[in-house]
Amino acid sequence: MHDKKEFKYILPIGGMFSLVACPHYFCEIIQWVGFSLCFQHHSSLVFSVSMFSYLVGRSHATLKWYYKNEKHFPDLQEDWKRLIPGVY
């Protein structure tokens, strides 16, 4: 028989994670802006805007999920931002 494994989710720490829940999304947005600047084409701008809106939504959902399951995260910061340090 197989034993059911218990997985424990922990909050990421260090770096910009002390300021925002999804700094990796913020850095990805910067990457897409750079992509648009390099190619200077309207389709790359549209793609960057699309990725920005998608990642903003994902960061909102991530932080909402953390707060919904806060009993599992005793170190959850109440003033944690979603994506952009000090703003959102």
C-alpha positions in Angstrom: 0.0 0.0 0.0 1.1 3.6 -0.6 1.2 6.1 2.2 -0.5 9.4 1.5 2.2 12.0 1.5 1.5 15.3 3.3 2.8 18.4 1.6 3.3 21.7 3.4 3.3 24.9 1.5 5.6 27.6 2.8 5.8 31.3 1.9 8.8 32.3 -0.1 11.2 34.5 1.8 14.2 36.8 0.9 14.8 39.4 -1.7 11.7 41.2 -2.9 9.4 38.6 -1.3 9.6 40.7 1.9 7.8 43.5 0.0 5.5 41.8 -2.4 3.8 38.4 -2.9 4.9 38.0 -6.6 8.1 39.8 -7.4 8.9 37.2 -10.1 5.8 38.5 -11.9 7.0 42.1 -11.6 10.4 41.1 -13.1 8.6 39.2 -15.9 6.6 42.4 -16.7 9.9 44.3 -16.9 11.1 41.6 -19.3 8.1 42.0 -21.6 8.5 45.8 -21.6 12.1 45.3 -22.6 10.9 43.0 -25.3 8.6 45.6 -26.7 11.3 48.3 -26.6 13.7 46.1 -28.5 11.2 45.1 -31.3 9.3 48.4 -31.4 6.3 46.8 -33.1 2.6 47.2 -32.2 2.2 43.4 -31.8 4.9 43.3 -29.2 3.3 46.2 -27.3 -0.1 44.4 -27.4 1.6 41.2 -26.1 3.3 43.1 -23.3 0.0 44.8 -22.3 -1.7 41.4 -22.4 1.0 39.8 -20.2 0.8 42.8 -17.8 -2.9 42.4 -17.3 -2.6 38.6 -16.9 0.2 38.8 -14.3 -1.7 41.5 -12.4 -4.7 39.2 -12.2 -2.5 36.2 -11.2 -0.8 38.2 -8.4 -4.2 39.4 -7.1 -5.4 35.8 -7.0 -2.2 34.5 -5.4 -2.4 37.0 -2.5 -6.1 36.3 -2.1 -5.4 32.6 -1.9 -2.7 33.3 0.8 -5.2 35.3 2.9 -7.9 32.7 2.4 -5.6 30.0 3.7 -3.8 32.2 6.3 -4.1 29.5 9.0 -1.4 27.6 7.1 0.8 30.7 6.9 1.5 32.1 10.4 4.2 34.5 9.0 1.8 36.1 6.5 2.3 39.9 6.4 -0.8 42.0 6.6 0.6 44.9 4.6 2.0 42.7 1.8 1.5 44.1 -1.6 0.7 42.0 -4.6 3.1 43.0 -7.4 4.7 46.4 -7.2 6.5 47.3 -4.0 4.7 50.1 -2.1 1.9 50.5 -4.7 -0.1 47.3 -5.5 
